[in-house]
């Protein structure tokens, strides 16, 4: 049996039992009330008869008569005023009987004339002077009867009693009349209870999506197993924006400071992730989290039977991949320099081989002297010799070669001076590379020709200050917005996770070292402080160089 059916039957049973108890209590109290009402009615009739002056006088007369006057068969009793008054009262009130006795309990009035002069069948308790209401069985059957003393109009002494009875059948008829209405009310109440239970069961079915408790328990167990074994961070949000599910991977990757029951905008999610939840893109996006973490996030709405149940955010750790990508970029940059050198040296060796094969040793000697004096590829980035660290020097040479492929010239500023080696070469090349790449893109897309990117690198007490400017058109967005995730002026292309993450990660990485990266000048015009005229970025990285005391 389904639980909702059990609940329906249980609630209906509870309602039925409660109504039965209430009906029983009502029936008991109603029976007592009806009996009391009829007793009061009989008492009122008896008092009226006992107070009648003619009845009192006639009863006093019979009480004073000689023995034998009040006896069966005495016609005087049949025609007496007492008998006539009692019978007229009985007929008028609908009482079962109105009986009058003398002080000895002998009947002076009775519905059956044959019983006149005989002693009453019940105790004439009112002869003691007190009124009595009692339920008794007499010669005319069960009745609720009232007994009232009759006093002499002269002396005031008790000379008889009036007994008025209301049949218990009449009492029962009135009782059943009241109980029938009560039963109808109980039936209506029971019907309302059953209907309410049925509506509650239907509501239960809707809220539980038609699932039974065993199925719900199994779903919870399966959910726990899946959530903690999937290897991804999962955050569930209901339609009202309240968090309903957070697994341990999500709390760790996103460094959340809230959980189930909190609103989604209060648990520490970045603006990019909150925007993704509000507007699911249908594809994964890259987002920066924590100190230097990077995750691949995807959000989707959950709809069942046309009802919006909320959203689910899944995140996968991409930090290690991002770190490897940075290192690979550095290696590829150095490899590009080596390939360029190999190509250039190969061409020069071919020329030297041609001169020597013809025996033109003088020309070959002059060519070799020229090569030794020129310094080779290094001269293609003037000022590179002021950078002592080989990783950064090779990296900048490679970036200069890439820039030339896009008709952009990369130049080192006249203030460039790095006499010491880098302590964190990968982080430095990541920051410098991102700023240079963005500048090259802007310069290549700008109208100014020749296109140029200028970079200044200055080291002071272990702190590296990087300034990058370009001849591009300047920033088209607010300077502070360029560091916000998802903000980009470049087409998304087919890059996994989309664009708009580079500068956000750059600032995150720089701040992890205790520094910062800011927009020194949004560009758009040439000034003395910004001779290139494009956007100018300044990054400060403390502690990334071996301390040398700065330039002299």
N, C-alpha and C positions, 0 to 999 in steps of 0.2 A: 504494500500500500504506500502510495506516495505521501510525502510528509505533509503537503498542503491538504490532502484528504484527511490525514490524521488530525491536523490542526482544526479543520472544519468540523469533524465529528467531535473532537474534544471540546471545542468552544461551544458547539451546539448542546452537548451533554451538560456542560457547566451551566449554560443558560437555562436549560430545562430543569436541572436540579434546583437551581436558585429560585426559579419561578414556582416549582412544586412546593418548596419550603415556604415561600411567601404566600402561596395560595392556601396551604394548610393553616398557616397562622391566621390568615384573613378569615378562613372559614370558621375557625374556632372562636375568634373574637366576634365575628358576625353572629354566630349562634347565641353567644352570651348576650350580645347587644339586642338581638331580636327578642330573646326571652325576657330581658329586662324591660324592653319597650312594651311588650304585651302585659307584663306584670304591672307596670305603671298604669296601663290602660284599665286593667281590671280593678286596680286600687281606686282609680278615679271614679269608676262606675259605682263601686261599693260605697265609697264615701258619699256620693250623691244620694244613693238610696237610703243610707243610714241617716242622712241629715234631713230627709223628707219628714215634715211635721206629721203628716197623716200616718206615715209608716211608724214613726216613733210612738204615736199615741195608740195605734192599734196593737203594736207589739207589747206596749206597757199594759194594755187592757188584758191581752191573753196571758201575760205573765202573772197578773193579779187574780185571774179566774181560778175557780176551784179545780182540783185534780179531776181529770177525765174529760175536761173541755177540749184540751189539745190531744186528740186521739185520732187514729185512722178512721175514715168514714164519716167524719163530722163535716156536714155540708156547710157549716158556718165557715170553716177554713177555706173551702173552695171559693166561696163568694166574698171572702174578706177583702178589705182594702189593701192589706199587705200583699195578698196573692195577685190582685189586679195590678198593683204598682210594680211588683217584681216582674210579672210577665210582660207588661208593656215596655219596661226598661230593657228586658232581654231581647225582645223583638226589635226594638229601636236601635240597640247597640250591636246586635249580631253576636252577643256573648253566648257561650255554650249553655250557661245556666246562671240564674240569679236566685239564690236560696237564702231565706230568712228563717232564723230559729229563735226560740225563746231562751231564757237563761239556763234551761236544762238541756239544750241541744236538740229539742224537738222541732221538726220542720213546720213553719207557719206558711212558707211559700216555696214552691218547687215546680219545675216544668212538667213533672208528672204528678197529677192530682192524687194518684193512688198512693204516693209516698208521703202525703201530708200527714202530720201527726206522728211520723216515725222519727227515730233518732238518726242524725246524720251519720254517714259512714266514715267520716274522717274526724280528726280532733278539732272541736270548736275552740280553737286556741284564742280567738278574739274575745271570749267571755271573760278573759283575765283583764281586759281593758286595753290591750295593745293591738295595734294593727299588724297583720301578718301577710306576707307574700310568699307563696310556696308552690312547688310543683308536686302534685299528688294525683293518685288514681282513685276515683270515686265510682259511684254507680253509673255515671254517664261517660266514663273513660278518663284517659290522661288529660290533664289540663294544667295551665298555669292559673292559679287562683289567688285572689286577695280576700282577706277576712278582716272586717271592720266592726267594732262593737257598736251596738245600738243602745242609747241611753234614754232613760225616762225623761219626758219633758218636764216633769214636776220635780223629781228628786235628783235627777242627773245620774242615778245609779245605772249600772249595766243591766239591761233587761233582755238582751238578745244579741245576735250578730247577723251581719250580711256577708254572704260568701258569693263572690262573682268569679266564674271560671271562663278562661279562653282556651279553646281546644288546642292541643299540641299539634294537631294536623294543620291548623291555620298558621301556627308558629312555623312549622316546617315548610309550608307553602311560601310564606314570606321569605324564609331563609333561602330556599332554593331559587326564588326569584332574584335575590341579591347575588347568589353564587353563580347563576347563569351569566349575569353581566360581568362578574369578576372573571369567570372562565373565558369569556370572549376577549377581555382585556389581556389575560394571560396568553391566549392563543396568538393574539396580535403581537404581543411582546416577543413570544417565542419565534414567530415568523420573522420579525425584525432582527432578532439575534442571529437566526440562521442566515438571513440575507447579508447582515454585516460580516459574519464569518466567511461567507462565500466571497464577498468583495475583498476581504483581507487576504484570502487565499489567492485570489486573482492578482492582487497587488504583489504578494509575495512572489508569485510566478514571474511577474514582469521584472521585479527587482533582481531576481536571481537568474534571469534569462532562461527560465525553464529548467534550471539544473537542480538536482536533488542535493541534500547535504553531503552525501558520500561523494558525489561528483565534484562538489565545491572543495571538499577536503583533498581529493585527489589532484584537483587543479592547483591548489596551494602548494602541495608537495612537489608537483612537477615544475611549478613556477620557481620555487626555491632552488631546485636542482638545476634548472636551465639558467637562471639568473647568475648563480655562483659558479657555473661551469662553462659558460659560453666564451670566456676569455675576452670579453668586451665590457665596457662600462655601459650600463643601462639606466636611464632615468625615465620613469613614467609619470605623466601629468594628466589629471582629469580635465573635464571640460571647463571647470571653474579656475584652472590655473594652480591647483594644489597638487603638490608632489605626492604620489601614491606608491612609487617604487623607486628605490635606490640600491643598487648592488654595491658590493665592496670595491669592485674595480672602478666604478664611476666615482665613488667617494675619494679614492686614491688618485686617479688620473686628473680629476677636475678640482681636487683640493677643496671639497665642499665643506661648509661650516653649518649646514642645516640638513634636514632629512625629511622623512615622511611626515606629512601633516603641515609642513611649511609651504608658503607660496613659492612658486618657482623663481620669482625675481628676488627672493630673500635668502637663497642658499649659496650664493657666491658664483653663479655662472657669469661668464663674460658677456658683454653686449652682443658680440657676434653670435654666440650660442643662443641667447634669448631671442634674437631676431630670426635665427634659423628655426626655432620652435614655433614662433608665431607665423612664419612664412616658410614652410617646408619646401626646399628646392627640388626634391626628388633625386638629388645627387649629392655625393659626399663633398664636404668643404674642409679645408685646412683651418685650424684655429689654434692660436697660442694660448697656453694655460700655465698657471703657476709661475715658477721662476724662469725656466727655459724650456718648459714642456711644449710639445706640439702634438695635437690629436687630429685624427680624421673623423669628422662628425657627420652624422646623417639623421634627419628627423622625418617623421611621417605621422599623419593623422590616423586615428583608429576610429572606424565607423562600423557599426553593426546594426542591421535591421533599420537603416536610415537614421540611426541615433549616433550623435557625435560623442564618443567616449573619452576624447582627449588626444594626447600625442605621446610618442615614444622617441626619446633621443638616445642614439647609440654612438659611442665614441671608441676609437681604437688608437692605441698609443703609437705615435709616429716619431717620437723624440729620437730614438736611436737611428732611425732612417735619416732624419734631418741632420744629425751629427755626422753620419757617414757621408751624406751629400756634401756637407761643407768641406770635409777632408778630401773628398773626391774632386771637388771644384779646385782646391789648391793643387792637387796632383795634376789635374788636367791642365791647369794654367802653366805649371812648370813644364809639363810635357809639350805644350804648344810652343814654348820658348825653345826647347831642345829641337823640335822638328823644324822650326824656323832657322835655327843655327845650322842644323844639318843640311837644309836645302841651300842656304847661302854658302856655307863652306864647300859643299859639293860643286856648286857653280864655279867657285874660285879655283878649286883644285883642277877642274876640267880646263880652265883657262891656263893655269900654270902648266898642266901636262901638255897642252898644245904648244906653248912657247918652248918648252924643253925638248919636245920631240922634233922641232924644227931647228934646234940648236941655237936658238936665240937666248943665250944665257944672260945677256945684259938686260934684256927686257924682262926676263923672269926675275932677275935680281931686283930690278926696280919695282916690279909688282909686289914682291915679298916685303920690301921695305915699306911700301904703301900700306899693306895689310897690317904690319906690326905697328905702325903709327896710328892707324885709324881706330883700333880697339874693337872693331867688329860690330856685332849687333847691339852691344850695350849702348853705343853712341846713339841708337835710335830712340832712347829715352834719356834726354839730357838731364844731368843732375842725379842719375841713379847711383853714382858712386858716393853720394852723401848719405846713403842708407846702408848701415853696417850689416843689418840682418839679411842673410842670403835668401831666406824664404820670402820675406816681404819684397826684396829687390826683384827676385825672379818673378814673383806674382805681378808686380806692377809692369814689368817688361812685357809679360804675356798679355796683360790687359791693354797695354798700348798697342800691341800687335793686333788684337781683336778690334780695337777702336779704329785702327787704320783700315781694316777690312770694310768698315762702314763709313769711310770718309770722314772720320772724326779723329782729331789729334789730341792725344793725352799728354799734358805737360805737367811737370813738377814745379810747384811754386818756388820762388827764389828764397823763401824762408825755410825750405825743407831741410831738416837736419835730424838724423837719428843715429847717434854714434854708438848705441848699444844694441844688444840682441833682444829679441822678443821672448817673454816668459810664456805667453799664450799665443803662439803664432796662428793656430787655427781660428780662434775667436777674432783676432785682429784682421786676418785676411777675409773672414766672413763679413765683418762690418765694412771694411774698406771696399771689398768686392761688390757688396750690395749697393753702396752709395755710388761707386763708379759706374756700375751697370745702369742704374737709373739715370745718371747724368749723361751717359753715352746715348741712351734711348732718347732722352729729351733733346740733346744737341742734334742727333741725326734727324729728328722729326721737326726741328725748328727751321725757320727761314734764313738764319744767319749763315753765311759762308765766308771763309772756311769755318766749319764747325769745330768747336774746341771744348775740352774739359780740362780744368785746372784743379790739381790736388796739392794741398800743403800738408806736410806731416812734420810735426814738431814734438820732440820728447823733452820733458822736464821732470827731474826727480822720479822717474819711473812712470810718469803719466804721459800718454800719447794723445795729442790733440790733432784731429783730422778735420780738414776743411775742404769741401768739394763744391766747385761751382761749374756751371756750364753756360753755353751760349743759346740754350733753348728759350722757349717763350715764357717760362716761369710757371708757377703753380696755378692751376685753374680751380683749386679748392682751398678751403681754409687751412692755414699752415699746420694747425694742430690736428686736423682731420686726417692728414696724410699718414699719421701713425696709428690710425684706427683700423682694425681688421676689416677687410672687405672693401676698403676705399682704394680705388685705382683709376688711373686715366688711360690704362692700356686695355686692349681687347682681351677677353678671357681666353680665346683660342682653345686648344685642347689640353691645356695644362691640368693635370689631376688636382682636384680640390680647388681650382680657380685661382685667381690672382688676389692682390690686396693683402698679402701676408708678409712680404719681405721687410718692409719698414717696421711693421709691428714686431717681428722677431728681432730685427736689428736693435730697436729700442729696448726690448726685453733683455737681450744679451748684454747690451751696454750697461743697463741698470743693474744687472746681476754683478757686474764688476764695480759697482758703486758710482758709475758715471751717468751720462745722459747724452742723447742726440736730439738736436733741435734744428728748426729752420732759422738760419741766421738772416736770410732775406728771401722773400717769396719770388723775387725777380720781376721781370717785365720791363726793366729799364736799367741802363748802365749808370753806375755811380762810382765814386772814388773807392768806396768800400767793396763794391761788387763790380769789378771791371768787365766781367764776362756777360753780365746782364741777365742771366738766367737764375734759377733757384740756387740758393746757397745753403748747404747743410754743414753743421758743425757737430762733431762727436768728440767726447772726452772719455778716455778709458784709463782710469787710474790703475797703477800696479801691473800693467801688461808688459813693461820694458824693465830691463835691468837698470837700476838708477845710475845716472851719469852726471847729474848736476845740471843738465840743460846746455843749450848752445852758448858759446862764448861770444 
